[in-house]
Amino acid sequence: QVQLVESGGGLVQAGASMSLSCTVSGVIYGTRDMGWYRKTPGPGTQRELVATTTQIGTANYGDRVEGRFTVSRDSAKNTVTLQMNNLKPEDTGVYYCAATLYTDIGWSLHWGRGTQVTVSS
């Protein structure tokens, strides 16, 4: 069974830095994009792009994090990391790892269970 296992998260003050990591476990035969999405608190909020990276390392960032967050991946270890700097209270939310993986059932998008990030003012 393929799983995305996230680590990191917690409570920090505004202006601090934090790193999230996600590792794919299980049998996979290939990967495409890997990255992070988040769901911020409040009614009606939806999961939004934080950052993704392609197989060749091309990164794509959400407007609200560009310049502060950096996504990277280690393809040999099937790991994707999100370095978050200058965190703001509006970065508070549940962060989900996502990866497009080739498994026994072909290509599909997989999600982690999420990790809470809370930034206090």
Salt bridges, closest charged atoms under 4 A:
GLU48 OE2 - ARG38 NE 2.57
GLU48 OE2 - ARG64 NH2 2.74
ASP91 OD1 - ARG38 NH1 2.96
ASP91 OD2 - ARG68 NH1 2.74
